Each structure stands twice: as C-alpha cells, then as structure tokens.
Amino acid sequence: MNNLFRACFSRLFTALTTIVLCLALSAQAHAQKWDHTDIKYGTDDPSRQWLNIRLADTVGPAPIYMFAHGNGGSANGMSEGELQAINNAGFATVSWESVPTVSSPADGLTVWADAQLMFDWVRANAATYNLDADNIVIGGRSRGSGGSWPLAHSGHPAIKGIYMYNALPRGFWQSPEQWTPVDNVTANAPHTYFTFGPNAQSSDGHNPVNAYPVRDRYIELGIGHKITFSEGMWDEFYDESNNWTNEAEIMEYFATLVSTLPSPVPPNMTDNFDGTPTGYPWAETGSWNTSGGTYNKDAIGYENTYAGNSAWDSYTFQADMLTVGSADPSVGWMASSLAFRVSDSGNMYRMRLHNNGSLKLSTIVDGASTEIASVATGYSPFAWHTYKIQATLDNIQVSIDDELLININDSDHPIGRIGVRTSQSSVSVDNLSVIQPPGC
C-alpha cells in the first residue's frame, strides 16, 4: 500500500507541477505581449471595464489603434503577430474589455457606453503612455465591430480611421426597426477598411454581404473612395492543415488603411534654431545644443535626434547640414546624415553624403540597413550644403544645392518623422523645413 501511495502521490505531484509550470509560462507570455495590463478605465464594474496597452517603438507620442474582440473572446486574446503588425505601422494598441459576449440589445447598449467611456479615458491619460490622443483608429472583430460602431462614427476629430475584421455580422441586422449600422454613417465618416474571412458565397454569419449596405451608404454619400472591402482571407491565408499562413493574421491590411489616412495635424515645420520654438520638439540621444543659430552635436560618436509627426507621408524635407568632424575622414560612412519617414529607431530612410563624395540612400528595416541608391558627386560633407528630400508616395528624390542626384521608387516606409544622425561624426544643422505637399 505504501508503494502504491507513493506512486500515486508522485504522479499527482508531477501533474500539479506541470500545471503550475504551464500557468507560469502562460503568464510570462501574456506579460511579454502587453506593456500594461488590466488597467481600469471605469468604476461601474472593474471586472468588465479594463484594457491592455501595447506600446509602439516611436520617438514621440504614438497614434492609437483601439481594438474590441469578438464574441466570447477577451481583451487579452490578440496574437503577437497582430500586435506587431500594428506596431510596424507606427501605432500603439489599446485592447479593451466590456461585456465579453453580446447576446441581447441590453448587452449591446452596455458595450456602446463602455466604448465611449474607454475612449474618453484613453484620451485623458494618453500622455502617461506616450500616446497621441488626437490620432486614433477604431477597430473590432465581429462583436467588437458592432460594439465600436457608434463610437467610430461619432464624428470626433481624433478618430482618423476604422479597421475591422469580419465586420457587422448577421446578428447586427436583425432588428432594423431599432437600429442598423447604416444609421450611424454620415458624409464625415472616416477612412474605413473591412477585411473578411469568408467570401460572398459563404454561409457563415460573417459573410461580407451583410455589410454591403454600409458600403452602399458610403457610395450614396459620395464617399465611396473612403471604404475598402477585402474578402476571402480564409481562402487566401489558410493552408491545407487549416492554419494561418500570414504572421499578421487579421491585421494583414492594417498598414494599407494607415497609408490612406490624412496627416492628423498640419505638417509644416520650420526651425532656424534662432530660439523660436518649433512646435515639434526634438527627441535626442546624447547631448545636442543650439548655439550660434545652428543645431549641433559637438562630440564625435553615434547620436540621433528626431522630430515631427509619425503620420507624415508625402513631404519635402530640406536642411542645411555640415559634418563638422569625423573619427576617420578616410572612412566614407563616418559622416552625418538626414533621416526621413522615421517610424522608430530601427525603421526609416537615411540619406548620407560620404566623405569620398558618394551620396547614398539607404532603407533601414528592423535595424538592418540596405543601400538602395548611390551616386558619385563632387560635394564634400565637410562644407555647408542644402539637402532636399522629396518623398511623394513611393517616389524619393534627393538633391544637393538644387542639383537632383537621386530619383528612385521604394515602398519600405510610407510614413514617419524626420531626423539627423551622426556616425562617428559631429554635425551642425540650420534652416530646416518640412513642407507638404512636396515642392510647394
């Protein structure tokens, strides 16, 4: 009996240990996925009114994607691939909870009220989390699309776009005498992207045909160009084993939606470094200073500074720049550079005049730099020159002292800030401007 007891106890102990280990690993994965969890945005029912935040790797305040999950899901349920796709577009994610399963009109009203409460709380507390309270995209999956719909069409100026998966399924169209999603659509509707798993021939309740009245309403109002339908993700992205084949999953087209959004603030920026505030503060690594009417990094090293707005897309970036010193003037890349369409410290375009006179344009993706254009010039980085970069959709043109030297198409970075970088060098900058549209 003692041996039998020991064996049973051993198996029980092993099973409990395995359960504890699995729970610990699950909790660790959850903590790694979100930067802030279980934040209470309301006091009516804290077990219902909470949210998670995934921050973006941006220099300044990040625009926000507000996501509401599908029926029976949880605000914890977004995958790492989905969150990373949102991050790659320069956005932070707020995934919020309310009534987890909407099964009655009363549930729907509660979710609508919670959506507004959550929205107001996030905007009021945006600075705490380095979020841009005036640049928001509303999102949702199935239940979450309907739960977010009145908020998305509230006309609030901070709401710039809508991105939803399996939007407005059959259940939201069952009581037209009380409400249909079309009721909320106005001519001021933001840019909208609907992507669906099933196609129009599917018997699934998320058939995109259900949402066609919304598309038709956009067209009737003369804003048909503001709505996009993408159908049949289940056909396109499931393999033979019924597994997703795209890492971004339901957020596959989020960056496409972002590329259609207007800049959230007037994009023009000028800075002559004469003591007048620019309105776009510089975020710096290392010690930069303004003296003698120029912006300077005196010590030779690797330092960066960025400014502007993360949603800038097509613009002209111009600046006078001088590489003051180099750790080794015989090494071409040890010179200073201008950066543009900067989404974070590892993703941007970089233009650098090398010490041997070669002008090089590179794309930096996830920290890895790839040269995409190079031209020999007679210019030296150790003299003052006026550099002009025109980025118009996928086209990039680079000039020095009004001489066009690079004209190339590339689509790695559609939006982002501007900046100045040193590479084992020191630098001075003056007469900086960002103007949209290009050339004006």
C-alpha positions as CSV (number, residue, x, y, z in Angstrom):
1,M,0.0,0.0,0.0
2,N,2.8,2.4,0.8
3,N,4.4,1.8,-2.6
4,L,1.1,2.4,-4.3
5,F,0.5,5.5,-2.3
6,R,4.0,6.8,-3.2
7,A,3.4,6.1,-6.9
8,C,0.0,7.9,-6.9
9,F,1.4,10.8,-5.0
10,S,4.4,11.0,-7.4
11,R,2.1,11.1,-10.4
12,L,-0.2,13.7,-8.7
13,F,2.9,15.9,-7.8
14,T,4.2,15.7,-11.4
15,A,0.8,16.7,-12.8
16,L,0.4,19.6,-10.4
17,T,4.0,20.7,-11.2
18,T,3.2,20.6,-14.9
19,I,0.0,22.7,-14.4
20,V,1.9,25.3,-12.4
21,L,4.7,25.5,-15.0
22,C,2.2,25.9,-17.8
23,L,0.3,28.7,-15.9
24,A,3.6,30.4,-15.2
25,L,4.7,30.2,-18.9
26,S,1.3,31.5,-19.9
27,A,1.5,34.4,-17.5
28,Q,5.0,35.2,-18.7
29,A,3.9,35.2,-22.4
30,H,1.0,37.4,-21.5
31,A,3.3,39.9,-19.7
32,Q,5.7,39.9,-22.7
33,K,2.9,40.6,-25.2
34,W,1.5,43.7,-23.4
35,D,3.3,46.6,-21.8
36,H,0.4,47.4,-19.5
37,T,-2.3,45.1,-18.5
38,D,-5.7,45.1,-16.6
39,I,-5.9,48.9,-16.5
40,K,-9.3,50.0,-15.2
41,Y,-11.0,52.6,-17.4
42,G,-14.3,52.7,-15.5
43,T,-15.7,52.2,-11.9
44,D,-19.1,50.8,-12.8
45,D,-17.7,47.2,-12.9
46,P,-13.9,47.0,-12.8
47,S,-14.1,43.3,-13.7
48,R,-15.7,44.3,-17.0
49,Q,-14.2,47.8,-17.7
50,W,-10.5,47.1,-18.2
51,L,-7.9,47.4,-21.0
52,N,-4.4,46.4,-22.1
53,I,-1.8,48.5,-23.9
54,R,0.9,47.5,-26.3
55,L,3.2,50.5,-26.8
56,A,4.8,51.5,-30.1
57,D,8.5,52.0,-30.6
58,T,8.2,55.6,-31.6
59,V,10.1,58.7,-30.5
60,G,7.1,60.9,-30.0
61,P,3.5,60.1,-29.0
62,A,2.2,57.1,-30.9
63,P,-1.1,57.0,-32.7
64,I,-3.6,54.6,-31.2
65,Y,-5.5,51.5,-32.6
66,M,-8.4,50.7,-30.3
67,F,-9.5,47.1,-30.7
68,A,-12.6,45.3,-29.4
69,H,-12.6,41.5,-29.6
70,G,-15.2,39.0,-31.0
71,N,-18.0,37.3,-29.1
72,G,-16.6,35.0,-26.3
73,G,-13.1,36.3,-26.6
74,S,-11.0,38.5,-24.3
75,A,-9.0,41.7,-24.5
76,N,-6.0,39.5,-23.8
77,G,-6.6,37.5,-27.0
78,M,-4.7,39.4,-29.7
79,S,-1.8,37.5,-31.1
80,E,1.8,38.7,-31.1
81,G,1.7,38.7,-34.9
82,E,-1.3,41.0,-34.9
83,L,0.2,43.4,-32.3
84,Q,3.5,43.5,-34.2
85,A,1.7,44.4,-37.5
86,I,0.1,47.3,-35.7
87,N,3.5,48.3,-34.2
88,N,5.1,48.1,-37.7
89,A,2.6,50.7,-38.9
90,G,3.7,53.0,-36.0
91,F,0.7,52.5,-33.8
92,A,0.2,51.5,-30.2
93,T,-2.7,49.1,-29.4
94,V,-5.4,49.5,-26.8
95,S,-7.4,46.3,-26.5
96,W,-10.4,46.9,-24.3
97,E,-12.9,44.7,-22.5
98,S,-16.7,45.1,-21.8
99,V,-19.5,42.5,-21.9
100,P,-17.5,39.6,-23.4
101,T,-20.5,38.1,-25.2
102,V,-23.2,40.3,-26.6
103,S,-26.5,38.2,-26.6
104,S,-29.2,40.9,-26.2
105,P,-29.9,44.6,-27.0
106,A,-29.1,45.5,-23.4
107,D,-25.6,43.9,-23.8
108,G,-25.1,46.0,-26.9
109,L,-26.1,49.2,-25.1
110,T,-23.6,48.4,-22.3
111,V,-20.8,47.8,-24.8
112,W,-21.6,51.1,-26.6
113,A,-21.5,53.0,-23.3
114,D,-18.2,51.3,-22.3
115,A,-16.7,52.1,-25.7
116,Q,-17.3,55.8,-25.2
117,L,-16.0,55.6,-21.6
118,M,-12.9,53.8,-22.7
119,F,-12.3,56.3,-25.5
120,D,-12.6,59.3,-23.1
121,W,-10.3,57.6,-20.5
122,V,-7.6,56.8,-23.0
123,R,-7.5,60.3,-24.4
124,A,-7.4,61.8,-20.9
125,N,-4.5,59.6,-19.9
126,A,-2.7,59.5,-23.3
127,A,0.4,61.4,-22.1
128,T,1.1,58.9,-19.4
129,Y,1.6,56.2,-22.0
130,N,3.2,58.4,-24.8
131,L,0.1,58.1,-26.9
132,D,-1.3,60.6,-29.4
133,A,-4.7,61.5,-28.2
134,D,-5.7,63.1,-31.5
135,N,-4.7,60.3,-33.8
136,I,-6.9,57.2,-33.3
137,V,-8.1,54.3,-35.5
138,I,-11.1,52.4,-34.2
139,G,-11.2,48.6,-34.7
140,G,-13.0,45.5,-33.8
141,R,-13.7,41.9,-34.7
142,S,-17.2,40.6,-35.2
143,R,-18.9,41.5,-31.9
144,G,-16.3,44.2,-31.4
145,S,-17.1,45.8,-34.8
146,G,-20.7,46.5,-33.8
147,G,-19.7,47.4,-30.2
148,S,-17.4,50.1,-31.6
149,W,-19.5,51.2,-34.5
150,P,-21.3,54.2,-33.0
151,L,-18.0,55.5,-31.5
152,A,-16.3,55.0,-34.8
153,H,-18.9,57.2,-36.5
154,S,-19.3,59.7,-33.7
155,G,-17.6,62.4,-35.7
156,H,-14.9,63.0,-33.0
157,P,-12.0,64.8,-34.8
158,A,-9.4,62.4,-33.1
159,I,-10.9,59.4,-35.0
160,K,-9.0,59.2,-38.3
161,G,-9.9,55.7,-39.5
162,I,-11.7,52.4,-39.0
163,Y,-10.1,48.9,-39.4
164,M,-12.4,45.9,-38.7
165,Y,-12.3,42.1,-39.3
166,N,-15.5,40.2,-40.0
167,A,-17.3,43.4,-39.5
168,L,-21.0,43.8,-38.7
169,P,-22.1,40.1,-38.9
170,R,-25.7,38.9,-39.4
171,G,-26.7,39.5,-35.8
172,F,-26.4,43.2,-36.0
173,W,-29.0,43.4,-38.8
174,Q,-31.8,41.5,-37.1
175,S,-33.8,44.4,-35.7
176,P,-33.9,47.2,-38.3
177,E,-36.8,48.9,-36.6
178,Q,-34.5,49.5,-33.6
179,W,-31.1,50.0,-35.2
180,T,-28.9,49.1,-38.2
181,P,-25.2,50.1,-38.7
182,V,-26.2,52.3,-41.7
183,D,-28.0,54.6,-39.2
184,N,-24.6,55.9,-37.9
185,V,-22.9,56.6,-41.3
186,T,-22.6,60.2,-42.3
187,A,-20.7,62.1,-45.0
188,N,-18.0,62.8,-42.4
189,A,-17.2,59.1,-42.0
190,P,-13.5,58.3,-41.6
191,H,-11.5,56.2,-44.0
192,T,-12.6,52.6,-43.4
193,Y,-11.1,49.1,-44.2
194,F,-13.2,46.0,-43.8
195,T,-11.5,42.6,-44.2
196,F,-13.4,39.3,-44.1
197,G,-12.5,35.7,-43.6
198,P,-15.4,34.3,-45.7
199,N,-16.2,35.3,-49.2
200,A,-19.6,36.4,-50.5
201,Q,-20.7,32.8,-51.3
202,S,-20.1,31.6,-47.7
203,S,-23.0,30.5,-45.4
204,D,-21.0,31.9,-42.4
205,G,-22.7,34.6,-40.4
206,H,-19.8,36.9,-41.1
207,N,-20.5,36.8,-44.9
208,P,-19.3,40.2,-46.2
209,V,-22.7,40.6,-48.0
210,N,-24.1,41.6,-44.6
211,A,-22.1,44.7,-44.6
212,Y,-22.8,45.7,-48.2
213,P,-25.5,48.2,-47.1
214,V,-22.7,50.2,-45.3
215,R,-20.6,50.2,-48.4
216,D,-23.6,51.3,-50.4
217,R,-24.3,54.1,-48.0
218,Y,-20.7,55.4,-48.4
219,I,-21.3,55.5,-52.1
220,E,-24.6,57.3,-51.8
221,L,-23.0,59.9,-49.7
222,G,-20.2,60.5,-52.3
223,I,-17.5,59.0,-50.1
224,G,-17.2,55.6,-51.7
225,H,-13.5,56.1,-52.0
226,K,-13.2,56.1,-48.2
227,I,-14.2,52.4,-47.8
228,T,-12.4,49.2,-48.8
229,F,-13.7,45.7,-48.7
230,S,-11.2,42.8,-48.7
231,E,-13.0,39.4,-48.8
232,G,-11.9,35.8,-48.6
233,M,-9.0,35.7,-46.2
234,W,-9.9,32.2,-45.3
235,D,-9.3,31.2,-48.9
236,E,-6.1,33.2,-49.2
237,F,-4.4,32.6,-45.9
238,Y,-5.4,29.2,-44.6
239,D,-3.2,26.2,-45.6
240,E,-4.3,22.6,-46.2
241,S,-4.0,22.0,-42.4
242,N,-6.4,24.9,-41.6
243,N,-3.6,27.0,-40.2
244,W,-3.0,30.7,-40.9
245,T,-0.1,31.3,-43.2
246,N,0.4,35.1,-42.6
247,E,2.1,36.3,-39.4
248,A,-0.1,39.5,-39.2
249,E,-3.3,37.3,-39.2
250,I,-6.4,39.6,-39.2
251,M,-4.2,42.8,-39.1
252,E,-2.8,41.9,-42.6
253,Y,-4.1,45.1,-44.2
254,F,-3.8,47.5,-41.3
255,A,-0.8,49.3,-42.8
256,T,-2.8,49.7,-46.0
257,L,-5.5,51.5,-44.1
258,V,-2.9,53.7,-42.4
259,S,-1.4,54.7,-45.7
260,T,-4.8,56.2,-46.8
261,L,-5.2,58.4,-43.7
262,P,-4.6,62.1,-43.8
263,S,-2.0,63.6,-41.6
264,P,-3.6,64.4,-38.3
265,V,-2.0,67.8,-37.9
266,P,-0.8,70.5,-40.3
267,P,2.6,69.0,-41.3
268,N,4.6,72.1,-42.0
269,M,7.6,72.5,-39.7
270,T,10.4,75.1,-39.8
271,D,13.3,75.6,-37.5
272,N,16.1,78.1,-38.0
273,F,17.4,77.4,-34.5
274,D,17.3,81.1,-33.5
275,G,15.4,80.5,-30.3
276,T,11.9,80.3,-31.7
277,P,10.2,77.1,-30.6
278,T,9.5,74.8,-33.5
279,G,6.3,73.3,-32.1
280,Y,7.8,69.9,-32.9
281,P,10.3,69.2,-30.0
282,W,13.4,67.2,-30.8
283,A,13.8,63.8,-29.1
284,E,17.6,63.2,-28.8
285,T,20.2,60.6,-27.9
286,G,23.3,62.2,-26.5
287,S,23.9,65.9,-25.9
288,W,22.7,68.2,-28.6
289,N,22.7,72.0,-28.3
290,T,21.6,75.1,-30.1
291,S,24.2,77.9,-30.4
292,G,25.2,80.5,-32.9
293,G,21.9,79.9,-34.7
294,T,22.6,76.3,-35.5
295,Y,21.7,72.9,-34.0
296,N,24.8,70.9,-33.1
297,K,26.2,67.6,-31.9
298,D,29.7,68.5,-30.8
299,A,31.1,65.2,-29.7
300,I,32.1,62.6,-32.3
301,G,30.0,59.5,-32.0
302,Y,26.7,57.8,-32.8
303,E,23.8,60.0,-31.9
304,N,20.4,60.7,-33.3
305,T,17.7,63.3,-33.0
306,Y,14.1,63.1,-34.4
307,A,11.1,65.5,-34.7
308,G,7.8,65.9,-36.5
309,N,4.7,63.7,-36.8
310,S,4.6,59.9,-37.2
311,A,1.7,60.2,-39.7
312,W,3.5,62.5,-42.2
313,D,3.5,60.8,-45.6
314,S,4.4,62.8,-48.7
315,Y,6.5,65.8,-47.9
316,T,9.6,67.8,-48.8
317,F,12.4,67.8,-46.1
318,Q,15.1,70.4,-46.5
319,A,18.0,71.4,-44.3
320,D,21.5,72.9,-44.4
321,M,24.0,70.5,-42.9
322,L,27.7,70.4,-42.2
323,T,29.7,67.3,-41.0
324,V,31.9,69.2,-38.5
325,G,34.3,66.3,-37.7
326,S,34.9,62.6,-38.4
327,A,36.6,59.9,-36.4
328,D,38.4,59.0,-39.6
329,P,37.8,61.1,-42.8
330,S,39.3,58.3,-44.9
331,V,36.3,56.1,-44.0
332,G,33.4,57.1,-46.2
333,W,30.5,56.4,-43.9
334,M,31.9,58.3,-40.9
335,A,29.8,61.3,-41.8
336,S,26.4,62.7,-40.7
337,S,23.1,62.0,-42.3
338,L,19.4,63.1,-42.6
339,A,16.7,60.6,-41.9
340,F,13.1,60.7,-43.1
341,R,9.9,58.6,-42.8
342,V,11.2,57.5,-39.4
343,S,8.7,55.3,-37.6
344,D,11.1,54.2,-34.8
345,S,14.8,53.9,-34.1
346,G,15.2,50.9,-36.4
347,N,12.9,51.8,-39.3
348,M,13.5,54.7,-41.6
349,Y,15.2,56.0,-44.8
350,R,18.7,57.6,-44.4
351,M,20.5,59.9,-46.8
352,R,24.2,60.4,-46.2
353,L,26.9,62.2,-48.2
354,H,30.0,60.1,-47.6
355,N,33.5,61.5,-47.1
356,N,34.5,60.5,-50.6
357,G,31.7,62.4,-52.2
358,S,29.3,59.5,-52.7
359,L,25.7,60.3,-52.0
360,K,23.9,57.2,-50.7
361,L,20.3,56.5,-49.9
362,S,19.5,53.5,-47.6
363,T,16.4,51.9,-46.2
364,I,16.7,50.7,-42.6
365,V,14.2,47.9,-41.7
366,D,14.3,46.4,-38.2
367,G,17.8,47.8,-37.7
368,A,19.3,46.3,-40.9
369,S,20.5,48.9,-43.4
370,T,20.3,48.3,-47.2
371,E,21.6,50.7,-49.8
372,I,19.0,51.4,-52.5
373,A,20.8,54.2,-54.4
374,S,24.3,55.6,-54.8
375,V,25.7,58.4,-57.0
376,A,29.2,59.9,-57.1
377,T,29.3,63.7,-56.6
378,G,31.9,66.4,-56.3
379,Y,30.4,67.5,-53.0
380,S,32.1,67.2,-49.6
381,P,30.2,66.7,-46.3
382,F,32.7,68.9,-44.6
383,A,31.2,72.0,-46.3
384,W,27.8,73.5,-45.8
385,H,25.2,72.3,-48.4
386,T,21.5,72.5,-48.7
387,Y,20.0,69.0,-48.9
388,K,16.4,68.5,-50.1
389,I,14.5,65.2,-49.9
390,Q,11.1,65.0,-51.7
391,A,9.1,61.9,-50.7
392,T,5.9,61.6,-52.8
393,L,4.1,58.3,-52.2
394,D,6.7,55.7,-53.3
395,N,9.0,58.2,-55.2
396,I,12.0,59.6,-53.4
397,Q,14.2,62.4,-54.9
398,V,17.3,63.7,-53.3
399,S,19.1,67.0,-54.2
400,I,22.2,68.8,-53.0
401,D,22.3,72.6,-53.6
402,D,19.3,72.2,-56.0
403,E,21.1,69.5,-58.1
404,L,18.8,66.4,-58.4
405,L,21.0,63.4,-57.8
406,I,18.7,60.5,-56.8
407,N,15.3,59.7,-58.2
408,I,14.1,56.3,-57.1
409,N,10.9,54.4,-56.1
410,D,10.8,52.4,-52.9
411,S,7.9,51.5,-50.6
412,D,9.5,50.3,-47.4
413,H,8.5,53.3,-45.3
414,P,5.3,55.1,-46.2
415,I,5.1,57.5,-43.3
416,G,7.1,58.9,-40.4
417,R,9.1,61.8,-38.9
418,I,12.4,63.4,-39.9
419,G,15.8,63.4,-38.1
420,V,19.5,64.0,-38.0
421,R,22.0,61.2,-37.3
422,T,25.8,61.1,-36.7
423,S,28.0,58.1,-37.4
424,Q,31.4,58.5,-35.7
425,S,30.9,62.2,-36.6
426,S,29.8,65.6,-35.3
427,V,27.3,67.8,-37.1
428,S,25.7,71.3,-37.4
429,V,22.3,71.9,-38.9
430,D,20.4,75.0,-39.9
431,N,17.3,76.3,-41.9
432,L,15.4,73.1,-41.5
433,S,11.9,72.7,-43.0
434,V,9.2,70.1,-43.7
435,I,6.6,71.2,-46.3
436,Q,3.6,69.3,-47.7
437,P,2.8,68.8,-50.5
438,P,6.2,68.3,-52.0
439,G,7.7,71.1,-53.9
440,C,5.3,73.8,-52.6
